[in-house]
């Protein structure tokens, strides 16, 4: 009954004793961004009234998209942290607790985290392009500096990743001690993808700084480091192969450090 009362006021307070710092950060940040929704409601109502009066305001239309986009993305992080997202699995609730935790872990760091990391990677280019071009609204009376929105979208995916990883660590702690090497090992797809992106951006950055003939990312990706490796009938990008090797090294090093700390 007590949890039910808390849920009405703030789902983020349910199970607070089990939450880690990342969880609390997401809850507090989400509570702050939740104030965007009443502002969004006022913007929608104002636009409807003004439009009926024959005074359509393009900037209000843009503002609605800005507020809605950022608020919803932060809301995703909140839903991950509080477990308040919609579940359509009719079998999940009948599973034992350990089995539910394993399913949650696989869903979070084998499926969801890599997808959000990919979204961050894609929107990073959108944000940088918008900043360089000083992109504005398509309407003369709209909200300009569109790079602000695209940058916030990109940052929102980082917030979602923090929420996913924090929830993952919280679930993992109920199965085993969540040492760093275990976190990286049990989230292997996320670990490999993350390290692969680090290697990719590091190589691109290094080439653009050291090679005067490389004047763009597209030109940089023509370098030999981005070619394929052939393993008989199979092919693999060199950066992915490096990421696999680097992931193993990082996990082993983290394991060795964990032993020394005992």
C-alpha positions as CSV (number, residue, x, y, z in Angstrom):
1,X,0.0,0.0,0.0
2,X,2.9,2.3,0.8
3,X,4.5,1.7,-2.6
4,X,1.2,2.4,-4.2
5,X,0.9,5.8,-2.5
6,X,4.5,6.7,-3.6
7,X,3.7,5.6,-7.2
8,X,1.0,8.1,-7.4
9,X,3.3,11.0,-6.5
10,X,6.6,9.9,-8.0
11,X,7.4,6.4,-9.4
12,X,11.1,7.3,-9.0
13,X,10.8,6.9,-5.3
14,X,9.8,3.2,-5.5
15,X,12.7,1.0,-4.5
16,X,14.8,4.1,-3.7
17,X,17.0,2.1,-1.3
18,X,18.1,-0.1,-4.1
19,X,18.9,2.7,-6.5
20,X,22.5,3.8,-7.2
21,X,23.8,7.3,-7.9
22,X,23.1,7.0,-11.6
23,X,19.5,6.1,-10.9
24,X,19.1,9.1,-8.6
25,X,20.7,11.4,-11.1
26,X,18.2,10.3,-13.8
27,X,15.2,10.6,-11.4
28,X,16.2,14.2,-10.3
29,X,17.0,15.2,-13.9
30,X,13.7,13.8,-15.2
31,X,11.7,15.5,-12.5
32,X,13.3,18.8,-13.6
33,X,12.5,18.2,-17.3
34,X,9.0,17.1,-16.4
35,X,8.2,20.8,-16.1
36,X,8.5,21.0,-19.9
37,X,5.1,19.2,-20.3
38,X,3.0,22.0,-18.7
39,X,4.9,24.5,-20.7
40,X,4.2,22.4,-23.8
41,X,0.5,22.3,-22.9
42,X,0.4,26.1,-22.6
43,X,2.2,26.5,-26.0
44,X,-0.3,24.2,-27.7
45,X,-3.3,26.0,-26.1
46,X,-1.9,29.4,-27.0
47,X,-1.3,28.3,-30.6
48,X,-4.8,26.9,-31.0
49,X,-6.3,30.2,-29.7
50,X,-4.1,32.4,-31.8
51,X,-4.7,30.4,-34.9
52,X,-8.5,30.7,-34.4
53,X,-8.0,34.4,-34.1
54,X,-6.0,34.5,-37.4
55,X,-2.6,35.1,-35.8
56,X,-0.7,31.9,-36.4
57,X,2.7,31.9,-34.8
58,X,5.3,29.7,-36.5
59,X,7.6,29.9,-33.6
60,X,5.0,28.3,-31.3
61,X,4.8,25.4,-33.7
62,X,8.6,25.0,-33.5
63,X,8.6,25.4,-29.8
64,X,6.1,22.5,-29.4
65,X,8.4,20.2,-31.3
66,X,11.5,21.4,-29.4
67,X,9.8,20.8,-26.0
68,X,8.2,17.5,-27.0
69,X,11.3,16.0,-28.5
70,X,13.6,16.7,-25.5
71,X,10.9,15.9,-22.9
72,X,10.1,12.5,-24.5
73,X,13.7,11.5,-24.8
74,X,14.4,12.3,-21.1
75,X,11.2,10.5,-20.3
76,X,12.6,7.4,-21.9
77,X,15.5,7.5,-19.4
78,X,13.1,8.0,-16.6
79,X,11.0,5.0,-17.7
80,X,14.1,2.8,-17.9
81,X,15.2,3.8,-14.4
82,X,11.8,3.4,-12.8
83,X,10.7,0.4,-14.8
84,X,7.5,2.3,-15.8
85,X,7.7,1.5,-19.5
86,X,5.0,-0.6,-21.0
87,X,5.6,-4.4,-21.0
88,X,3.8,-6.6,-23.5
89,X,5.4,-9.9,-22.3
90,X,2.6,-12.0,-20.8
91,X,5.1,-14.5,-19.4
92,X,7.5,-12.1,-17.6
93,X,5.5,-11.6,-14.4
94,X,5.3,-15.4,-13.8
95,X,9.0,-16.0,-14.0
96,X,11.2,-16.3,-11.0
97,X,13.0,-13.2,-9.8
98,X,16.4,-14.4,-11.0
99,X,15.0,-15.2,-14.5
100,X,13.4,-11.8,-14.7
101,X,16.7,-10.1,-13.8
102,X,18.5,-12.1,-16.5
103,X,15.9,-11.1,-19.1
104,X,16.2,-7.4,-18.0
105,X,20.0,-7.5,-18.2
106,X,19.9,-9.0,-21.7
107,X,17.3,-6.5,-22.9
108,X,19.2,-3.6,-21.4
109,X,22.8,-4.2,-22.5
110,X,22.5,-6.7,-25.3
111,X,19.7,-4.9,-27.2
112,X,18.7,-1.5,-25.9
113,X,22.1,0.0,-25.0
114,X,23.7,-0.7,-28.4
115,X,20.7,0.7,-30.2
116,X,20.8,3.9,-28.1
117,X,24.6,4.1,-28.7
118,X,23.9,3.9,-32.4
119,X,21.3,6.7,-32.1
120,X,23.8,8.8,-30.4
121,X,26.4,8.2,-33.1
122,X,24.0,9.1,-35.9
123,X,22.6,12.2,-34.2
124,X,26.1,13.4,-33.4
125,X,26.6,14.1,-37.1
126,X,23.3,15.9,-37.3
127,X,24.2,18.1,-34.4
128,X,27.6,18.9,-35.6
129,X,26.3,19.7,-39.1
130,X,23.6,21.9,-37.7
131,X,26.1,23.8,-35.6
132,X,28.5,24.3,-38.5
133,X,25.7,25.5,-40.8
134,X,24.0,27.5,-38.1
135,X,20.8,25.7,-39.1
136,X,17.5,27.6,-38.5
137,X,13.8,27.1,-38.9
138,X,12.3,26.6,-42.4
139,X,9.9,29.4,-41.5
140,X,11.0,33.0,-41.3
141,X,9.1,33.5,-38.1
142,X,10.1,30.2,-36.6
143,X,12.7,29.4,-33.9
144,X,16.1,29.6,-35.4
145,X,19.4,28.1,-33.9
146,X,18.1,24.6,-34.6
147,X,21.4,23.3,-33.6
148,X,20.3,23.7,-30.0
149,X,17.5,21.2,-30.4
150,X,19.7,18.7,-32.4
151,X,22.5,19.0,-29.8
152,X,20.0,18.4,-27.0
153,X,18.7,15.4,-28.8
154,X,22.2,14.0,-29.0
155,X,22.9,14.7,-25.3
156,X,19.5,13.1,-24.4
157,X,20.8,9.8,-25.8
158,X,23.7,10.0,-23.4
159,X,21.3,10.5,-20.6
160,X,19.4,7.4,-21.8
161,X,22.6,5.4,-21.8
162,X,23.4,6.5,-18.3
163,X,19.9,5.3,-17.3
164,X,20.4,2.0,-19.0
165,X,23.8,1.3,-17.5
166,X,22.7,2.3,-14.0
167,X,19.6,0.1,-14.2
168,X,21.9,-2.7,-15.5
169,X,24.3,-2.4,-12.6
170,X,21.4,-2.3,-10.2
171,X,20.0,-5.6,-11.7
172,X,23.4,-7.2,-11.8
173,X,24.1,-6.4,-8.2
174,X,21.2,-8.6,-7.3
175,X,22.9,-11.5,-9.0
176,X,26.5,-10.9,-8.2
177,X,29.0,-8.3,-7.1
178,X,28.9,-5.8,-9.9
179,X,32.7,-5.4,-10.4
180,X,33.8,-3.5,-13.4
181,X,35.1,-6.5,-15.3
182,X,31.8,-8.3,-14.7
183,X,29.9,-5.2,-15.9
184,X,31.9,-5.2,-19.1
185,X,31.8,-8.9,-19.7
186,X,28.1,-9.4,-19.1
187,X,27.4,-6.4,-21.4
188,X,29.8,-7.7,-24.1
189,X,27.9,-6.4,-27.1
190,X,27.7,-2.9,-25.6
191,X,31.3,-3.1,-24.5
192,X,32.5,-4.1,-28.0
193,X,30.4,-1.5,-29.8
194,X,31.4,1.3,-27.4
195,X,35.1,0.5,-27.8
196,X,34.7,0.2,-31.6
197,X,33.2,3.7,-31.7
198,X,36.1,5.0,-29.6
199,X,38.6,3.4,-32.0
200,X,36.7,4.7,-35.0
201,X,36.6,8.3,-33.8
202,X,40.2,8.1,-32.6
203,X,41.4,7.0,-36.0
204,X,39.4,9.6,-37.8
205,X,40.6,12.3,-35.5
206,X,44.2,11.2,-35.8
207,X,44.1,11.1,-39.6
208,X,42.4,14.6,-39.8
209,X,45.1,16.1,-37.5
210,X,48.2,14.4,-39.0
211,X,47.4,14.0,-42.7
212,X,47.0,17.3,-44.6
213,X,45.2,15.5,-47.4
214,X,42.4,14.4,-45.1
215,X,39.9,17.2,-45.0
216,X,36.7,15.4,-44.0
217,X,35.4,12.3,-42.3
218,X,34.6,10.7,-45.6
219,X,38.1,11.1,-46.8
220,X,39.5,9.8,-43.6
221,X,37.4,6.6,-43.8
222,X,39.2,5.7,-47.1
223,X,42.4,5.0,-45.1
224,X,43.6,1.4,-44.8
225,X,42.6,1.1,-41.2
226,X,39.0,1.1,-42.2
227,X,39.4,-1.7,-44.8
228,X,38.1,-5.2,-44.3
229,X,40.0,-8.2,-42.9
230,X,39.4,-11.5,-44.7
231,X,39.1,-14.7,-42.8
232,X,38.5,-17.2,-45.6
233,X,34.9,-16.7,-46.8
234,X,34.3,-14.1,-44.0
235,X,35.1,-10.5,-43.8
236,X,35.3,-8.1,-40.9
237,X,36.1,-4.4,-40.6
238,X,39.6,-3.9,-39.1
239,X,38.1,-1.5,-36.5
240,X,35.7,-4.2,-35.3
241,X,38.5,-6.7,-35.1
242,X,40.5,-4.2,-33.0
243,X,37.5,-3.6,-30.8
244,X,37.1,-7.3,-30.1
245,X,40.8,-7.6,-29.1
246,X,40.7,-4.3,-27.1
247,X,37.5,-5.5,-25.3
248,X,39.2,-8.7,-24.2
249,X,42.3,-6.7,-23.0
250,X,40.1,-4.2,-21.1
251,X,38.1,-6.9,-19.4
252,X,41.3,-8.9,-18.4
253,X,43.0,-5.8,-17.1
254,X,39.9,-4.9,-15.1
255,X,39.8,-8.4,-13.7
256,X,43.5,-8.2,-12.6
257,X,42.9,-4.9,-10.9
258,X,39.9,-6.4,-9.1
259,X,42.1,-9.2,-7.8
260,X,44.7,-6.7,-6.5
261,X,42.0,-4.8,-4.6
262,X,41.0,-7.8,-2.6
